[in-house]
């Protein structure tokens, strides 16, 4: 029985890790773009981006998942997005906004004198950003990024609200068979994944 449950949970873990990896793949670069928009000298763009970030960060991720999955069909009579696609889109938008605030904080923490020194040396704004600022930003954002990565692993459980079969869904399915221990067993998988992430980020910080 333990082997059967383990194989079932590993199937759910595959969905969890797939959602985790694809979210990072798209949200990390998108977050940087959003951060640059939030710091833009163009006031309307800066206001628009900041408003979107405020709305996304100020509302529950579960609501965003439900809106993106059911919204197109109920509001515009459009076909529903695939369940996993709607979940992924929700996670990318949500985490890109959180990442953007981390990026923005890191960028704005760099002393203004370094920008001025780069300009004196004849560097362009893009050269200053990529060769001077970005490398220092990466070092400063590693700890908060590590926290967001761990939170992302746990947040993947929310996609069960639109019947995406992630690991907790698989564990909960055994309750109908009169067994609750597989649901607790899922915690072992979460601890293992987050343990690996914790070790990786500790090495990155060093």
N, C-alpha and C positions, 0 to 999 in steps of 0.2 A: 504493500500500500504506500509506503514512504517513497518508493521509487516512482510509482505512478503519479503521486501528488507532485513530486519534484519535477518530473518531466512536464506536467501540466503548467506548473508555475514558471518553468523556464520558457515555455511558449509565450506566456504573458509577459515575462521579463524581456523577451525579444521585442515586443511591441513598445514596451516602456523605454528601452534603450534606443530604439529607432526614433521615437519621438524626441528623446533627449538629444541625440546626435544631430538630427535635422534642424531642431530648434536652434542649437548653437551655430550650426553652419550658416543659417540665414540671419539670425538675430544679432550676432556679433558685428558683422559689417554694417547691417542696417542701423544698429544702435549708434555707430560712429557717424553715419550720415545724418541721423536725427540730431545728434549732439551738435554737429557743425551747423545744422539749420537753426537750432535753438540759440546759437551764439552769432548768427548772421547779423551783418550790419543793416540788412534790409528789414525794416521794422515789421511790415505785414507778414513776412515769412517767419520771422522770429516769434511773433505773436501767435500765428497759426500753429506752428510746431509745438510751442510751449503749451498751448491749449489742449492739443491732442494728447500730449504726454500727461498732462494733468488729469484729463478724463480717463485715460487708460489706467493710470496708476491709482486713481481714486475709486475705481469700480472693481468688483470681484472678478477674478479670472473666470469663474464658473458662469457668470452672466454673459461674459464675452463669448465663451464657447457656445452657449445656447443661442445667442443672437446671430452669430455667424453661421450656425447650422440651420436654424429654423427661419431666420430673418428673410433671406432671399425668396423663399417660397411663400411665406405668409404676407410679406409686404409688397413684393413685386411679381408674384406668381412665376418665379423662375425655378428651374430645377434645383433641388437641394445639392449642396456640395457633398462629396463622399465623406463619410464620418471621420476617417483619419485625416483627410485633407482639411476639413473644417477645424479639427483639433489642432493640427499643425499650424494653420494660419493664425488661429487665436494665440497660440503660444509664441509664435514669432513676433507678432505685433506687441503682445504684452511684455515679453522679455526684452525686446529691442528698446522699448521705452525705459525700462529699468536700467538696461545697460547704458543708454544714452546719458542718464543722470550720473552714472559712475564715470563715464568718459568725460563729461563736462566738468565734473568736480576735479578730475585728474588734470585736465588741460588748464583749467583756471588756477590750479595750485602752482603752476610753473611761474617763477618770478618774471615780472615784465621786463626786467633788465636783460634777460636772455634773448628776448625777441629783438630788443633794441640793439644788442651786440651783434646779432645776426644781420640786421639791416645795415649796420655800420660796415660789416665785412662784405656787403654787396650781395647777400643771399636773398632770393625771392621768398615770398610768403610761404609757398609750397615747400621750398627747401628747408626753411626754418621749421615748418611743422613736422616734416617727415624725418629730418636729420637731427633735429635738436629736441623738439618738444615730445614727439610721439614715443621715443625710446624711454624718456623719463616717466611719461604717463604710464607706460606698460608696467614699470616697476611699482608705481604707486597704487595701481588699481588691482593688483593681484589679490590682496586679502578680501576686498569686498566682492570681487568676481567669484572667488572661491565660495563665499556664502551663497551667492545667487545660483551657482551651479548645483550646490547641495539642495537648495530650495526647489530648483527645477526638477530634480529627480523625484522629490516627494510630490510636487504639484502634478506630475503626470497622472496621478491617481484620479484627478478631477475629470479626465476624459471619459470615465465610466458613465458620466451623466448623459452622454449621447451614445452609449453602448459600444464604445471602443474597448475591445477585450484586452485590457492591460492586466498586470499581475494581480492586483487586488480583486478585480472582477473574477479572475480565475480562482483565487483563494475563496472568495465568497460563494462561488458556485457549489462548494462542498457542504455548505450549511444545509442545503436542501436534502443532502444525503445523511444529515444527522451528525456531521463532523464540523467542529469549529476550529480545531487545531491547525488545519491548513491556512486559515486566515491569519493566525498568529505567525505561522511559518513564513509568510510573506515578509515579515519584518526582518528576517535573517537576510533575505536578498537585498532589501534596502540598505541595511547596515553594511553589507559587503560592498555594494557599489559606492556608497558614500565614504566608506573606509578607504577605498582605493583613491577616490577623489581627494580626500583629506591628505593622504600621503603625497600625492602628486603636487598639490598646492604648497605643502610644506617645503618640498624640494624646490619648487619654483620660487618661493620667497627667499630661500637661501641663495 
